[in-house]
């Protein structure tokens, strides 16, 4: 079996973090994000993986290589222009000759892919979609199912006042199992969406189309800074199982600093006396000066936090500088190489 990861988006919702780092390789607990999807596929015995790229493809390929280091074989295709999820699937048809697992490139999950594959085969389905439940379905597409989990309808991004009148609480989780016959429904070299074009066409033609409901598995769309930060907190608090995470060997940690057991510290960091790090992820080569406080935050590699600075519930990009006594408050997201002068205060810092 093969897999296709749709990783061509620009990561607009995650800016400024994705200006220089494409979303598929933004660090999540100090690992390129796409490695978590590769782990999930490999655990299900799927090692033949194609990545459909568009935005900064060379950076992604440079980080992931041919996949041998991760126990898989990676192929790369680059869309000539944005083609939508369905169009990208069609564009990859030359590399897809069998049943294919399709993965949206911004989904963090520990889902056992073998379960949906077995379900797909048992139903003799042409297409199978994974469903999840979320607190706010207005940002996603609701999927209605009938007897035997057969898909009946899609409601894309319903308004809040429409939710109450719908007897549906399951959303498209961005994971599909598709037979090659689905490729025949998509015109060549056209922009097509699974949600708006391909799936409605499957329903119109009354092809076997089923839904698999995820139960206790973790699922998170990391496409926004709030969700990205929440995913880190979920990792640190043990809400995500199934992945092996390694804490880095820190080269210089002062004995009078305080780092709680939940936090992850990358390799080559310098942590000076009086520093407090609580429930946070610190990237490679970060330098933290005396009496700085970092709490519930993510700091990307090679940033420098000056003395007595305070960072709480924030995301700091790569190679940033946070000045002395600066206060970086909740909800702050700083792009790469941002510099805050001494005593700066960002909004919501109280």
ROKETOR-645511 format. One record per residue (C-alpha): residue number from 1; residue in one letter; chain; x, y, z. Coordinates in Angstrom, 2 decimals. Example, Ala and Ser with C-alpha at 12.3 -4.5 7.8 and 13.67 -1.06 7.14 Angstrom:
2
PT seq type mol       x       y       z
PT   1    A   A   12.30   -4.50    7.80
PT   2    S   A   13.67   -1.06    7.14
//
This chain:
350
PT seq type mol       x       y       z
PT   1    X   A    0.00    0.00    0.00
PT   2    X   A    1.10    3.54   -0.73
PT   3    X   A    0.57    6.88    0.99
PT   4    X   A    0.34   10.45   -0.24
PT   5    X   A    0.90   13.38    2.11
PT   6    X   A   -0.58   16.64    0.84
PT   7    X   A    2.02   19.10    2.07
PT   8    X   A    1.80   21.87   -0.51
PT   9    X   A    0.10   24.61    1.50
PT  10    X   A    1.80   27.89    2.35
PT  11    X   A    0.85   27.63    6.02
PT  12    X   A   -0.80   31.05    5.89
PT  13    X   A   -2.71   30.57    9.14
PT  14    X   A    0.53   29.72   10.94
PT  15    X   A    2.41   32.86    9.92
PT  16    X   A    4.83   34.38   10.82
PT  17    X   A    6.30   31.00   11.76
PT  18    X   A    6.01   29.70    8.19
PT  19    X   A    7.54   32.64    6.34
PT  20    X   A   10.94   30.92    6.22
PT  21    X   A    9.98   27.43    7.40
PT  22    X   A    7.34   25.51    5.41
PT  23    X   A    4.63   24.06    7.62
PT  24    X   A    5.53   20.38    7.01
PT  25    X   A    8.86   20.86    8.81
PT  26    X   A    7.97   23.32   11.57
PT  27    X   A    9.41   21.84   14.76
PT  28    X   A    7.01   20.03   17.06
PT  29    X   A    8.82   19.10   20.28
PT  30    X   A   12.04   19.71   18.35
PT  31    X   A   11.20   17.32   15.47
PT  32    X   A   10.05   18.28   11.96
PT  33    X   A    6.29   17.95   12.05
PT  34    X   A    6.00   15.61    9.07
PT  35    X   A    7.99   12.94   10.93
PT  36    X   A    4.95   12.29   13.13
PT  37    X   A    2.84   11.47   10.09
PT  38    X   A    5.65    9.30    8.74
PT  39    X   A    5.80    7.49   12.09
PT  40    X   A    2.06    6.78   11.95
PT  41    X   A    2.25    5.44    8.40
PT  42    X   A    5.32    3.32    9.11
PT  43    X   A    3.64    1.82   12.18
PT  44    X   A    0.88    0.58    9.86
PT  45    X   A    3.45   -0.99    7.54
PT  46    X   A    3.18    1.76    4.90
PT  47    X   A    6.67    2.76    3.82
PT  48    X   A    6.12    3.89    0.23
PT  49    X   A    5.26    7.57    0.72
PT  50    X   A    4.90   10.40   -1.77
PT  51    X   A    5.01   14.02   -0.62
PT  52    X   A    3.03   16.50   -2.70
PT  53    X   A    4.74   19.88   -2.31
PT  54    X   A    4.37   23.42   -3.59
PT  55    X   A    5.74   25.96   -1.08
PT  56    X   A    9.52   25.95   -0.49
PT  57    X   A    9.85   22.29   -1.57
PT  58    X   A   13.65   22.28   -1.53
PT  59    X   A   13.74   23.01    2.21
PT  60    X   A   11.45   20.07    2.93
PT  61    X   A   13.45   17.68    0.77
PT  62    X   A   16.69   18.85    2.34
PT  63    X   A   15.41   18.02    5.84
PT  64    X   A   13.73   14.67    5.07
PT  65    X   A   15.94   13.34    2.29
PT  66    X   A   15.00    9.98    0.75
PT  67    X   A   13.40    8.75    3.98
PT  68    X   A   15.91    5.97    4.63
PT  69    X   A   16.85    7.51    7.98
PT  70    X   A   13.22    7.15    9.06
PT  71    X   A   12.62    3.65    7.72
PT  72    X   A   10.57    4.67    4.67
PT  73    X   A   10.99    5.55    1.00
PT  74    X   A   10.07    9.13    0.18
PT  75    X   A    9.22   10.46   -3.26
PT  76    X   A    8.62   14.12   -4.02
PT  77    X   A    6.37   15.81   -6.53
PT  78    X   A    6.02   19.58   -6.83
PT  79    X   A    2.80   21.09   -8.10
PT  80    X   A    3.37   23.63  -10.91
PT  81    X   A    0.69   25.78   -9.26
PT  82    X   A   -1.68   25.26   -6.31
PT  83    X   A   -4.02   22.47   -7.41
PT  84    X   A   -6.19   21.88   -4.34
PT  85    X   A   -6.30   18.63   -2.39
PT  86    X   A   -8.03   16.63   -5.11
PT  87    X   A   -5.96   18.16   -7.90
PT  88    X   A   -2.76   17.30   -6.04
PT  89    X   A   -3.94   13.71   -5.68
PT  90    X   A   -4.56   13.54   -9.43
PT  91    X   A   -1.20   15.18  -10.16
PT  92    X   A    0.47   12.40   -8.16
PT  93    X   A   -1.30    9.68  -10.16
PT  94    X   A    1.88    8.60  -11.94
PT  95    X   A    3.28    7.45   -8.59
PT  96    X   A    0.02    5.90   -7.32
PT  97    X   A   -0.84    2.49   -8.73
PT  98    X   A   -2.81    0.92   -5.90
PT  99    X   A   -4.92    1.63   -2.84
PT 100    X   A   -3.58    4.84   -1.28
PT 101    X   A   -3.78    6.46    2.14
PT 102    X   A   -4.03   10.23    1.69
PT 103    X   A   -2.99   12.45    4.60
PT 104    X   A   -3.61   16.20    4.88
PT 105    X   A   -0.28   17.76    5.75
PT 106    X   A   -1.36   19.66    8.87
PT 107    X   A   -2.87   16.85   10.95
PT 108    X   A   -1.17   15.62   14.12
PT 109    X   A   -2.55   12.27   15.21
PT 110    X   A   -1.53    8.95   16.72
PT 111    X   A   -4.28    7.17   14.78
PT 112    X   A   -3.63    3.50   13.95
PT 113    X   A   -3.93    3.69   10.17
PT 114    X   A   -4.26   -0.07    9.90
PT 115    X   A   -7.74    0.19   11.46
PT 116    X   A   -9.17    2.36    8.70
PT 117    X   A   -7.44    0.25    6.03
PT 118    X   A   -9.03   -2.93    7.43
PT 119    X   A  -12.41   -1.17    7.61
PT 120    X   A  -12.01    0.04    4.01
PT 121    X   A  -11.29   -3.47    2.78
PT 122    X   A  -14.08   -5.06    4.80
PT 123    X   A  -16.58   -2.64    3.26
PT 124    X   A  -15.14   -3.15   -0.24
PT 125    X   A  -15.16    0.62   -0.38
PT 126    X   A  -14.04    2.91   -3.18
PT 127    X   A  -13.29    5.68   -0.68
PT 128    X   A  -13.14    5.79    3.10
PT 129    X   A  -12.81    8.93    5.20
PT 130    X   A  -11.70    9.19    8.83
PT 131    X   A  -13.93   11.26   11.11
PT 132    X   A  -13.13   13.05   14.35
PT 133    X   A  -15.08   15.11   16.87
PT 134    X   A  -13.99   18.64   17.85
PT 135    X   A  -15.32   21.35   20.15
PT 136    X   A  -15.74   23.89   17.33
PT 137    X   A  -16.77   22.29   14.03
PT 138    X   A  -17.33   25.64   12.25
PT 139    X   A  -13.73   25.61   10.98
PT 140    X   A  -14.09   22.18    9.41
PT 141    X   A  -16.41   20.12    7.23
PT 142    X   A  -19.15   18.13    8.92
PT 143    X   A  -19.79   14.65    7.56
PT 144    X   A  -23.16   12.92    7.88
PT 145    X   A  -23.31    9.11    7.81
PT 146    X   A  -26.13    6.60    7.60
PT 147    X   A  -26.55    2.87    8.08
PT 148    X   A  -23.34    0.90    8.12
PT 149    X   A  -21.31    4.11    8.31
PT 150    X   A  -22.02    4.96    4.69
PT 151    X   A  -21.31    8.62    3.91
PT 152    X   A  -24.48   10.56    3.06
PT 153    X   A  -23.60   14.25    2.99
PT 154    X   A  -21.03   16.97    3.59
PT 155    X   A  -21.57   20.37    5.16
PT 156    X   A  -18.47   22.53    4.71
PT 157    X   A  -17.67   24.96    7.52
PT 158    X   A  -21.19   25.46    8.89
PT 159    X   A  -22.01   28.70   10.67
PT 160    X   A  -22.40   28.66   14.43
PT 161    X   A  -26.17   29.25   14.24
PT 162    X   A  -26.53   26.27   11.89
PT 163    X   A  -24.83   23.76   14.20
PT 164    X   A  -27.76   23.50   16.62
PT 165    X   A  -30.14   22.33   13.94
PT 166    X   A  -27.82   19.61   12.67
PT 167    X   A  -27.71   16.13   14.11
PT 168    X   A  -24.04   15.81   13.16
PT 169    X   A  -20.91   16.30   15.28
PT 170    X   A  -18.25   14.51   13.23
PT 171    X   A  -15.78   16.30   11.01
PT 172    X   A  -13.52   15.36    8.15
PT 173    X   A  -10.25   14.35    9.87
PT 174    X   A   -8.15   14.76    6.72
PT 175    X   A   -7.25   11.06    6.37
PT 176    X   A   -8.60    9.03    3.45
PT 177    X   A   -8.20    5.59    1.92
PT 178    X   A   -8.83    5.75   -1.83
PT 179    X   A   -8.93    3.22   -4.62
PT 180    X   A   -7.27    4.15   -7.94
PT 181    X   A  -10.72    4.39   -9.51
PT 182    X   A  -11.24    7.69   -7.66
PT 183    X   A   -8.53    9.22   -9.84
PT 184    X   A  -10.86    8.83  -12.81
PT 185    X   A  -13.26   11.37  -11.27
PT 186    X   A  -10.67   14.18  -11.34
PT 187    X   A   -9.76   16.03  -14.56
PT 188    X   A   -6.08   16.35  -15.42
PT 189    X   A   -4.27   19.60  -14.54
PT 190    X   A   -7.19   21.23  -12.75
PT 191    X   A   -7.65   22.67   -9.28
PT 192    X   A  -10.00   20.36   -7.42
PT 193    X   A  -10.92   20.02   -3.77
PT 194    X   A  -11.73   16.71   -2.12
PT 195    X   A  -14.34   18.41    0.05
PT 196    X   A  -16.10   20.54   -2.55
PT 197    X   A  -15.57   18.54   -5.76
PT 198    X   A  -14.36   14.95   -5.44
PT 199    X   A  -16.41   13.72   -2.48
PT 200    X   A  -19.70   15.18   -3.78
PT 201    X   A  -19.00   13.49   -7.11
PT 202    X   A  -18.50   10.15   -5.34
PT 203    X   A  -21.91   10.61   -3.70
PT 204    X   A  -23.54   11.59   -6.99
PT 205    X   A  -22.24    8.43   -8.64
PT 206    X   A  -23.31    6.36   -5.62
PT 207    X   A  -19.94    4.67   -5.31
PT 208    X   A  -19.19    2.75   -2.09
PT 209    X   A  -18.16    5.55    0.28
PT 210    X   A  -17.77    4.92    4.00
PT 211    X   A  -16.62    6.72    7.14
PT 212    X   A  -14.46    5.43    9.98
PT 213    X   A  -15.01    7.19   13.30
PT 214    X   A  -11.88    7.79   15.35
PT 215    X   A  -12.56    7.03   19.01
PT 216    X   A   -9.85    7.61   21.64
PT 217    X   A   -7.10    8.64   19.23
PT 218    X   A   -5.49   12.06   19.45
PT 219    X   A   -6.28   14.47   16.62
PT 220    X   A   -5.22   18.08   16.17
PT 221    X   A   -5.01   20.47   13.24
PT 222    X   A   -1.76   22.38   13.91
PT 223    X   A   -2.50   25.00   11.28
PT 224    X   A   -2.89   27.93   13.69
PT 225    X   A   -0.47   29.25   16.35
PT 226    X   A   -2.99   28.46   19.11
PT 227    X   A   -3.36   24.86   17.95
PT 228    X   A    0.37   24.52   17.40
PT 229    X   A    1.06   25.62   20.97
PT 230    X   A   -1.75   23.41   22.29
PT 231    X   A   -0.20   20.39   20.58
PT 232    X   A    3.04   21.01   22.46
PT 233    X   A    1.19   21.23   25.75
PT 234    X   A   -0.59   17.99   24.92
PT 235    X   A    2.74   16.28   24.29
PT 236    X   A    4.25   17.59   27.51
PT 237    X   A    1.21   16.58   29.55
PT 238    X   A    1.10   13.05   28.19
PT 239    X   A   -2.07   13.38   26.12
PT 240    X   A   -0.35   12.07   22.99
PT 241    X   A    0.98    8.52   23.10
PT 242    X   A    2.75    6.37   20.56
PT 243    X   A    5.77    8.54   19.75
PT 244    X   A    9.29    8.28   21.13
PT 245    X   A   10.62   11.71   22.05
PT 246    X   A   14.19   12.28   23.16
PT 247    X   A   15.31   15.09   25.40
PT 248    X   A   18.51   16.68   24.13
PT 249    X   A   21.87   16.59   25.85
PT 250    X   A   22.18   20.13   27.16
PT 251    X   A   25.78   21.30   27.20
PT 252    X   A   25.66   23.97   29.90
PT 253    X   A   22.95   24.11   32.57
PT 254    X   A   23.64   26.07   35.74
PT 255    X   A   23.00   24.16   38.95
PT 256    X   A   20.91   27.05   40.28
PT 257    X   A   18.48   27.00   37.39
PT 258    X   A   15.06   25.35   37.62
PT 259    X   A   13.77   23.17   34.78
PT 260    X   A   10.66   21.11   35.46
PT 261    X   A   10.40   17.48   34.40
PT 262    X   A    7.84   18.19   31.70
PT 263    X   A    9.98   20.55   29.65
PT 264    X   A   12.07   19.50   26.65
PT 265    X   A   15.47   21.14   26.15
PT 266    X   A   17.31   20.83   22.84
PT 267    X   A   20.99   20.06   22.38
PT 268    X   A   23.66   22.69   22.84
PT 269    X   A   21.59   25.06   24.99
PT 270    X   A   23.05   27.35   27.61
PT 271    X   A   20.91   27.86   30.71
PT 272    X   A   22.30   30.38   33.21
PT 273    X   A   21.71   30.62   37.01
PT 274    X   A   18.30   31.66   38.25
PT 275    X   A   16.50   30.64   35.06
PT 276    X   A   13.06   29.04   35.42
PT 277    X   A   11.68   26.87   32.60
PT 278    X   A    8.21   25.45   33.12
PT 279    X   A    6.16   23.25   30.76
PT 280    X   A    8.05   24.49   27.71
PT 281    X   A   10.00   23.28   24.69
PT 282    X   A   13.39   24.86   24.04
PT 283    X   A   15.05   24.32   20.66
PT 284    X   A   18.64   23.52   19.79
PT 285    X   A   21.31   26.06   20.74
PT 286    X   A   19.05   28.44   22.68
PT 287    X   A   20.87   30.73   25.12
PT 288    X   A   18.93   31.75   28.26
PT 289    X   A   20.50   34.37   30.50
PT 290    X   A   20.23   34.81   34.27
PT 291    X   A   16.80   34.94   35.96
PT 292    X   A   14.81   34.62   32.75
PT 293    X   A   11.45   32.85   33.02
PT 294    X   A    9.96   30.71   30.25
PT 295    X   A    6.57   29.17   30.94
PT 296    X   A    4.09   27.26   28.74
PT 297    X   A    6.01   28.39   25.65
PT 298    X   A    7.89   27.13   22.60
PT 299    X   A   11.28   28.60   21.70
PT 300    X   A   12.76   27.67   18.32
PT 301    X   A   16.45   27.00   17.81
PT 302    X   A   19.30   29.48   18.33
PT 303    X   A   17.25   32.20   19.96
PT 304    X   A   18.68   34.25   22.80
PT 305    X   A   16.71   35.21   25.88
PT 306    X   A   18.38   38.00   27.87
PT 307    X   A   18.48   38.31   31.65
PT 308    X   A   15.21   38.69   33.59
PT 309    X   A   13.08   38.39   30.47
PT 310    X   A    9.70   36.69   30.96
PT 311    X   A    7.99   34.60   28.28
PT 312    X   A    4.62   33.02   28.96
PT 313    X   A    2.22   31.16   26.64
PT 314    X   A    4.09   32.37   23.58
PT 315    X   A    5.92   31.07   20.52
PT 316    X   A    9.35   32.46   19.66
PT 317    X   A   10.77   31.71   16.19
PT 318    X   A   14.28   30.82   15.16
PT 319    X   A   17.26   33.07   15.97
PT 320    X   A   15.23   35.69   17.84
PT 321    X   A   16.56   38.00   20.53
PT 322    X   A   14.47   38.88   23.57
PT 323    X   A   15.96   41.83   25.44
PT 324    X   A   16.59   42.26   29.16
PT 325    X   A   13.48   42.52   31.35
PT 326    X   A   11.24   42.15   28.32
PT 327    X   A    7.82   40.64   28.98
PT 328    X   A    6.37   38.48   26.23
PT 329    X   A    2.73   37.75   26.98
PT 330    X   A    0.14   35.14   26.14
PT 331    X   A   -0.70   34.74   22.48
PT 332    X   A    2.50   36.35   21.20
PT 333    X   A    4.00   34.75   18.09
PT 334    X   A    7.37   36.04   16.88
PT 335    X   A    8.76   35.13   13.48
PT 336    X   A   12.38   34.20   12.81
PT 337    X   A   15.08   36.76   13.67
PT 338    X   A   12.72   39.06   15.55
PT 339    X   A   14.47   41.30   18.05
PT 340    X   A   12.74   42.82   21.07
PT 341    X   A   14.60   45.64   22.81
PT 342    X   A   15.13   45.73   26.56
PT 343    X   A   11.98   46.28   28.67
PT 344    X   A    9.62   45.64   25.76
PT 345    X   A    6.15   44.45   26.74
PT 346    X   A    3.87   42.65   24.30
PT 347    X   A    0.07   42.70   24.56
PT 348    X   A   -1.79   40.53   27.06
PT 349    X   A    1.30   40.40   29.26
PT 350    X   A   -0.56   40.66   32.51
//
